[in-house]
Amino acid sequence: MARANAQALKDHWAKEIAEVRGLLSMTQREFANEVGVSPRTVSRWETGETKPRGRDKAKLAAIATAAGGVGLSSALGGSIPLLGGALEKRVSMLEAQVRLLTLASAKEAA
């Protein structure tokens, strides 16, 4: 039973990490650079082979918060300050795209 629970937790992390990375339109390499791990580590997380530990969980929660994903951040007890650098720029770019799409939709509806 404990083994099944451990795998279920790995599977949960796998789904959440892949979802957040997808929201950010990042490759595994880009995502790995943001978290500070190897692309192979991200691959192992996303396949459920392993799950993140310690400081990696905190970084993932910050990234999830920035991306608007609540699964990882709420699982770790709330938001964690955003990471800077490429992630912040990517989130700003995505927010701008959403605003443009909203404006375009409003114009089409009018």
Legacy VTK file of the C-alpha trace (Angstrom):
# vtk DataFile Version 3.0
C-alpha trace
ASCII
DATASET POLYDATA
POINTS 110 float
0.000 0.000 0.000
2.815 2.436 0.861
4.450 1.682 -2.468
1.196 2.470 -4.320
0.865 5.758 -2.418
4.459 6.695 -3.253
3.844 6.038 -6.943
0.584 7.993 -6.831
2.481 10.961 -5.411
5.125 10.675 -8.145
2.359 10.514 -10.750
0.715 13.613 -9.262
3.995 15.536 -9.425
4.568 14.301 -12.986
1.199 15.612 -14.151
1.557 18.953 -12.370
5.104 19.608 -13.589
4.239 18.778 -17.192
1.143 20.990 -16.970
3.040 23.986 -15.584
5.824 23.575 -18.145
3.177 23.443 -20.860
1.504 26.599 -19.561
4.829 28.368 -19.893
5.535 26.907 -23.347
9.006 25.886 -22.176
11.136 23.009 -23.355
12.437 20.605 -20.740
15.853 22.247 -21.117
14.465 25.768 -20.529
12.424 24.559 -17.575
15.415 22.705 -16.128
17.544 25.866 -16.375
14.869 27.844 -14.525
14.652 25.251 -11.724
18.403 24.661 -11.617
18.383 20.968 -12.469
19.325 18.903 -15.521
16.872 18.271 -18.360
17.137 14.560 -17.472
15.831 15.357 -13.980
12.809 17.156 -15.450
12.222 14.167 -17.720
12.331 11.801 -14.731
9.858 14.005 -12.842
7.467 14.145 -15.791
7.518 10.379 -16.330
6.972 9.680 -12.631
10.318 7.952 -12.305
11.292 10.265 -9.445
9.763 13.225 -7.627
11.288 16.561 -6.684
12.926 17.073 -3.314
13.511 19.949 -0.917
14.669 23.133 -2.608
13.467 21.903 -6.002
9.910 21.707 -4.620
10.150 25.331 -3.481
11.375 26.458 -6.896
8.646 24.457 -8.626
6.006 26.014 -6.375
7.279 29.485 -7.276
7.171 28.636 -10.970
3.661 27.170 -10.632
2.490 30.307 -8.846
3.968 32.482 -11.582
2.313 30.369 -14.260
-1.057 30.488 -12.556
-0.935 26.793 -11.703
-2.229 26.199 -8.198
-1.562 22.484 -7.783
2.109 22.606 -6.877
2.009 25.842 -4.913
-1.026 24.856 -2.838
0.450 21.409 -2.229
3.416 23.136 -0.622
1.373 25.452 1.574
0.837 28.552 -0.538
2.736 30.925 -2.693
6.466 31.378 -2.649
8.168 34.520 -4.002
8.540 34.491 -7.765
11.797 33.625 -9.399
13.418 36.281 -11.550
15.088 36.103 -14.917
13.728 34.235 -17.880
10.658 32.947 -16.053
9.480 36.416 -15.074
9.915 37.603 -18.666
8.041 34.570 -19.983
5.128 35.132 -17.593
4.973 38.825 -18.559
4.943 37.851 -22.226
2.116 35.344 -21.659
0.107 37.920 -19.711
0.518 40.411 -22.568
-0.637 37.777 -25.080
-3.735 37.079 -22.980
-4.547 40.806 -22.856
-4.172 41.084 -26.650
-6.378 38.049 -27.240
-8.997 39.443 -24.864
-8.999 42.770 -26.720
-9.213 41.024 -30.096
-12.136 38.898 -28.904
-13.935 41.956 -27.570
-13.500 43.746 -30.917
-14.808 40.738 -32.848
-17.827 40.472 -30.576
-18.665 44.171 -31.038
LINES 1 111
110 0 1 2 3 4 5 6 7 8 9 10 11 12 13 14 15 16 17 18 19 20 21 22 23 24 25 26 27 28 29 30 31 32 33 34 35 36 37 38 39 40 41 42 43 44 45 46 47 48 49 50 51 52 53 54 55 56 57 58 59 60 61 62 63 64 65 66 67 68 69 70 71 72 73 74 75 76 77 78 79 80 81 82 83 84 85 86 87 88 89 90 91 92 93 94 95 96 97 98 99 100 101 102 103 104 105 106 107 108 109
